[in-house]
Amino acid sequence: MISIIVAIDKRNAIGNKGDQLAYIREDLRRFKQFTTGHTIVMGRKTAEALPKGALPNRKNVVLSRSSDWQKEGFTVVKTIQQAIDEATDDELYVIGGGEIYKMFMPVANRLIITEIDKAFDEADTFFPAIDSATWHVTETTDWATDEKSGLRYRYVTYEK
């Protein structure tokens, strides 16, 4: 199972200047719950944006064209197939960024989306369009509000 996990705004925006657009405590907990104990795949920029380096209790795989990029706690690969081959079990989570999401859309089985009920004007990185002919909603939660940021959000799961 290859799952893409992402938080998007109303315009499919996911980031600005190498950082995520919002920090929603419950969404971060949910991300940890899904990905702990599994392999996560990310691009170099996403890896460099992690404030404490490799995420604990996960195999951290970086898909990068740069053969000389190395950082403790990360396994670096050059192709999607190499990233898939690095999976430690039958669950692989793709965690960003924009180019990596685009590359994995054709091979992913599931999209785990956090929809944020806001359009962030400063966004510079976007998630690919979700084709309704390919992807079907299998679960949607009610809207919730993050106490700290005041942002409304909900979870939507898509499968092929």
KAKA-V288052 format. One record per pair of residues at least 24 apart in sequence whose C-alpha atoms are under 10 Angstrom apart, sorted by the first residue. I is the first residue (numbers start at 0). GAP is how many residues later the second one is. Records with the same first field share a line. If there is no record, write none. Layout:
I = GAP, GAP
This chain:
0 = 83, 88, 89, 90, 91, 92, 106, 107, 108, 109
1 = 38, 82, 85, 88, 89, 90, 91, 92, 102, 103, 105, 106, 107, 108, 109
2 = 31, 32, 37, 88, 89, 90, 91, 92, 101, 102, 104, 105, 106, 107, 108, 109, 154, 155, 156
3 = 36, 37, 88, 89, 90, 91, 92, 96, 97, 100, 101, 104, 105, 106, 107, 108, 109, 153, 154
4 = 26, 29, 30, 35, 88, 89, 90, 91, 96, 105, 106, 107, 108, 109, 152
5 = 25, 87, 88, 89, 90, 91, 92, 95, 105, 106, 107, 108, 109, 121
6 = 24, 88, 105, 106, 107, 108, 109, 120, 146, 147, 148
7 = 105, 106, 107, 108, 109, 110, 111, 112, 118, 119, 145
8 = 105, 106, 107, 108, 109, 110, 111, 114, 117, 118, 144
9 = 105, 106, 107, 108, 109, 110
10 = 104, 105, 106, 107, 108, 109, 110, 112, 115, 116, 118
11 = 103, 104, 107, 108, 111, 113, 114, 115, 116, 117, 118
12 = 85, 103, 105, 106, 107, 108, 109, 110, 111, 112, 113, 114, 115
13 = 82, 83, 84, 102, 106, 109, 110, 111, 112, 113
14 = 81, 82, 83, 105, 107, 108, 109, 110, 111, 112
15 = 104, 105, 106, 107, 108, 109, 110
16 = 28, 32, 105, 106, 107, 108
17 = 27, 28, 29, 30, 31, 32, 79, 105, 106, 107
18 = 26, 27, 30, 31, 78, 104, 105, 106
19 = 26, 29, 77, 103, 105
20 = 95, 98, 99, 101, 102, 103, 104
21 = 94, 98, 127, 129
22 = 123, 125, 126, 128
23 = 90, 92, 121, 122, 123, 124, 125, 126, 127, 128, 129
24 = 121, 122, 123, 124
25 = 118, 119, 120, 121, 127
26 = 86, 87, 119, 126, 127, 128
29 = 84, 125
30 = 62, 64, 81, 83
31 = 24, 25, 26
33 = 57, 59, 78
34 = 24, 56, 57, 58, 59, 60
35 = 57
36 = 51, 52, 54
37 = 49, 50, 51, 52, 53, 54, 55
38 = 44, 45, 47, 48, 49, 50, 51, 52, 53, 54, 55
39 = 43, 44, 46, 47, 48, 51, 52, 53, 54, 55, 56
40 = 33, 34, 35, 36, 39, 42, 43, 45, 46, 51, 52, 53, 54, 55, 56, 59, 60, 63
41 = 34, 41, 51, 52, 53, 54, 55, 56, 57, 58, 59
42 = 33, 34, 51, 52, 53, 54, 55, 56, 57, 58
43 = 25, 26, 27, 30, 32, 52, 53, 56
44 = 51, 52, 53
45 = 49, 50, 51, 52, 54
46 = 24, 27, 48, 49, 50
57 = 30
58 = 27, 28, 29, 33
59 = 26, 27, 33
60 = 25, 26, 33
61 = 34, 38
62 = 37
63 = 36
78 = 24
79 = 24, 27
95 = 31
96 = 28, 29, 30
97 = 26, 27, 28, 29, 30
98 = 26, 27, 28, 29
99 = 27
100 = 25, 26, 27
101 = 24, 25, 26, 27
102 = 25
104 = 24, 25
105 = 28, 54
106 = 53
107 = 51, 52
108 = 26, 49, 50, 51
109 = 25, 26, 27, 28, 47, 48, 49, 50
110 = 24, 25, 26, 27, 45, 46, 47, 48, 49
111 = 27, 43, 44, 45, 46, 47
112 = 27, 41, 42, 43, 44, 45
113 = 26, 27, 39, 40, 41, 42, 43
114 = 28, 37, 38, 39, 40, 41
115 = 27, 28, 29, 35, 36, 37, 38, 39
116 = 26, 27, 28, 34, 35, 36, 37
117 = 33, 34, 35
129 = 28
131 = 26, 28
132 = 27
133 = 24, 25, 26
134 = 24, 25
135 = 24
